[in-house]
Structure formats: C-alpha cells, structure tokens
Amino acid sequence: MPEPTDKLWGGRFSRPPARITEQINNSLAYDRRLWREDIDGSVAHAEMLTEVGILTSTEGRAIVDGLVSIRNGLADGSLVLDEAAEDIHTAIELLLRAKIGPAAGRLHIARSRNDQVTTDLRLYLKREATVLDERLRLFEEALIDAAEREITTAMPGLTHLQHAQPVLLSHHLLAYVWMFERDRGRLRDWFDRADELPLGSGALAGTTFPIDPELVAAKLGFARVAANSMDAVSDRDYVIELASAASLMMVHCSRLGEELVLWSSPDVGYVEMDDAVTTGSSIMPQKKNPDVAELARGKAGRVFGHLMALLTTMKGLPLTYNKDMQEDKEAIFDVLDTLDVVIPALELAVRTAVFDRKRMAESLKGDFSNATDLADALTAQGMSFRDAHERVGRLVRNTIERDLALEDLSPEEIATLIPEGDALAGLDLSPEGCIARRITASGTSRVSVQRQIDQARARLSIGLGSTVL
C-alpha cells in the first residue's frame, strides 16, 4: 500500500509541488477559522454514511468519536493544527488519521473538497450572520433609546447641508434605525437563500453512492438540499450577497459617522463624544478626536473593495469549481471582522453621546426654516402653492435685507408684502410650532415620532428565520 502523505491527493504526481506553489495554494492561514464547521459537517456526513450502510457501525463510531475528540481538543487548546497542512480539511483529516488510523480515509467517501468547503462556509456565514443581526439589533436599540430621551429636542433638518425645516433630534436618529432595520431585513432575505446544503454534490456531478443528503441537511440545520450539483459547488452568490448587504450596512455606518464628526466639531457643537470613543493628539494637548466615527466612515471603502474583488473574481469563471474561488474567504472574513468592530463601536458612541440641546435651539434662530410653514398656511387659505411660494420667497428676501428673522415680523409687516395673509397673525412660527404641525405618520411631530419609536421597538424582536408580514 502507498504511504500516507500530508495531502489529500498525490498519486498522480511523481514529485511534490514547488515551495512557491504551496505558498500560493495553501489556505490554512485563513480558512482555519472554519474548523468547527468542518468538523460538524464531517460528523454529520459520517453519521449519514453509517445510517445508510456505507460505513460499518464500528467505522462510523470510530470516526465520529475521533472528530468529537478533535473538536474538544482544538477548543481547549490541547490539540493544534499542523501549520504545513494545505487547508483546514487536510489539517482535520491529518488529526483524525493520527487519532484513529487508516479508518480516517473512509470519511471522504461520497464527498469532495468542492462540496465540503462550500458547506463549511455556508455554516460559518449562517452563524456569523446571526451574530451580526444581534449586533445590529443592539445598535438599533441604542438609537431608539437616544431618540426617546431626545423626544423634545428640536434641531435644524438639512437638505444640501443647508437649514431646511426644523425637526426633532429623535426623528433624525430614527432615520438611522430604519436604515439598519432594512439591513436586518436583507440579512433575513440572505439567510433564506443561503440556507441550502451543497454536501452530496461531490466534485461537480454528484456521487455514485446511495447517500441521503436530506438527512445531513437535517443534522446540520439546513432548510433544504441544493437542487443542482454543478451550481452547488460553483455558487458563491451567497458570499457576494452577504458582502453586498454588508456594504450597505457600512454606507449607513459611514453616514452616521460623518454626522457625528460634523456635529462634534466646535463650529457645530451639537454633540459631545464620550472619552471612551475619542482619542487625543500627540502634539496638541487640547484635541479630542472622534476617531471611532472617523474610522466607521473610513472602513466603509475597505468593505466595498472586498465586494468588488468578489464580483471580479467570479465574473469570468466557467463552471464549475475553480481555484480562484479560494479568494472568497479572506474577503468575506475581513468584511465580517470589520463589521464586528464598527457596529459595536458606533453603538457605544451613540449610547454615550451627550447632545447639546441649547446649541441646537440656538442654531434654529433666524434660519428661515419656518418659511415653508408660512407658504403652507397661505395655501390652506386657498392660494395656489406656487403663488404662496413666490410671496414667501419675497418676504424672506426682504427680511434678510433688513437683518431680521420671520419670527421677528409683526402681522402688519407680513401683510405689507402678503396682503392675503391676514389669517397668519396667529401662526406659531417657532421651531416647536412648525414641528407640531408635521403630523403625517412618518413626520417629525412628537406624536408621529413616538409612533415611530413604538414601531421600531416592536421590530427589534424579529430575528433571522422570522416571518415578517
């Protein structure tokens, strides 16, 4: 019999690969994090092979017991992976061979690394997506809590970075809640599509052995078995789709980070960032830099880059498996690692932020963000909105030229330029008055915002695998 090697292949070759080939080919440095999933998949596969009679009960028991022992040893540190192994599958099989002998070679019946690796990766990403969903849920909760605390705080709402209309700070914070809620919805959609077992597809064409993939799917918690073996081993849509969903998460994190950076600047001064989420300068003693917010913004490009790399890798590959696909892991692992720090860091920033209500109120004085309310009031009296817009625009220009604000004008002064505006005399043009009139369900009135808070809290309990009506 041929001597066992440290590779899962070799009979076809007369000499080993060059060292540089091993350097470019070996993936244990990063796919080692799949060790739990690799063992779990192998345990389920061995149990299935035993139950359908391909393995004897003695063989099956030895393999499963050996794998469980390896899992425990790797978990407690009493076992280590062979760093010379080509990949995590090889490393685990070498440990199994050392533990139970030649019977370890029976484990790979009816299985290829092609269907094995994508099974491992799906298991890993499903688990990580569950963790990510919980991180997003806690982040949303922090934003909702802040919105509830600031339910009476008025601030300028902006378009084009110019003061537009007064809004509640709560309303502004809740906008991010709904962004991240969409992100959680995309995770739920992704989970449903990714919840498919490729194992049983073999290298590409299936297997000649009478296996039971449905049994393996049940053991591993997959909703279904892949319908087409060629698609199953060559599909990386689930990796790209998760990277895409993560990219949108980072868009939202970056936008919030940008606003925290702006709001915490002395020129704006809307928020004081806690010491826990800021750093200082090595030369300027007075500095308090919003590093967490800046890095949330900066790391977005890193995630976008991984998405582009994955798309570029897959776009030209013929069916089925190609070694190019090994590049999927470093990309998606770094995407998840990035989110794993950015989201909790931003959550802490929001939970510890102190908003300057007085500064926000001062910034609303004389900013003409109440002009739309004047136009709306004229329209409510029967004037066309276009005419009302024109008249209020002239009034704003006249008021600016006199270095006044709309709320400074008497009814008589308003009537000089808008004779039709007699009923405007009692109109409350304060930020609070303008906010209170925005009573649409999605609007910024306190009643509307409280309803949005209640709706957002109700959705926090929806997790992956939930049915959303």
Buried (B, 14 or more C-beta within 10 A) or exposed (E): EEEEEBBBEBEEEEEEBEEEEEEEEBBBEBBBBBBBBBBBBBBBBBBBBBBBEBBEEEBBBBBBBBBEBBBEBBEEEEBEBBEEBBBBBBBBBBBBBEBBEEBBBBBBBBBBBBBBBBBBBBBBBBEBBBEBBBBBBBBBBBBBBBBBEBBEBBBBBBEEEEBBBBBBBBBBBBBBBBBBBBBBBBBBEBBEEBBBBBBBBBBBEBBEEEBBBBBBBBBBEBBEBBEEBBBBBBBBBBBBBBBBBBBBBBBBBBBBBBBBBBBBEEEBBBBBBBEEBBEEEEEEEEEBBBBBBBBBBEBBEEBBBBBEBBEEBBEEBEEBBEEEBBBBBBBBBBBBEBBBBBBBBBBBBBBBBEBBBEBBBEBBEBBBBBBBBBBBBBBEEEBEEEEBBEBBEEBBEBBEEEEEBBBEBEBEBBBEBBEBBEEBEEBEBBBBBBBBBBEEEEBBBBEBBBBBBEBBBEBBEBBBEEEEE
